[in-house]
Amino acid sequence: SGGSARARAALAVALQEYQAGHGEVGGNNRGPHVRKYLNGLAAEGSSWCAGFVSWCFLQSGPMPFDYTVGARDLLGQLRQAGMGVTPTDADPPRPGDIIVWWRKAPSAWEGHVGLVVDYRGGVLTTIEGNKTPKVGLFKYTFGKIDKLLGFARVP
């Protein structure tokens, strides 16, 4: 429960991809699932986390942002549209919220993105593509998330 209907619908798509075991096939950042997430915007072999999140939203209804394969671009689009949020214990992350991390350096162009699945007892569960070869579920201690850039909430 919680989160918007649109965000929960995208999350449901992401969980179906996880349950189906989708992700890389035949090598790093390769295979039919990676190609569908990249949606022709980047060559096979490219990072696919933002493409995964974009694809999940595309499958669930009208896109609330432009399809992108860039995690930082996705966060930038959502912040520009007024959807950036700073969750707290009083207003915790909600299912379908988008979470973005920096990679290599806070000012570098590289990033990583996932969707919030659940928040309970100070533990945040996410679903992410391209953190491991398959779409996966991950747990973080809220308030101690390393390399966090921010959250966004799609209405």
Protein Blocks (a to p, Z undefined) as FASTA:
>chain_A
ZZjfklmmmmmmmmmmmmnopacehiahiajklmmmnnopacehiafklmmmmmmmmmno
ccfbdcdfbfklmmmmmmmnopaccddfklgcdehiacdddehiakbmbdcddddfbdce
hiacdddehkbmbdcdddddehiaghiabdcddZZ
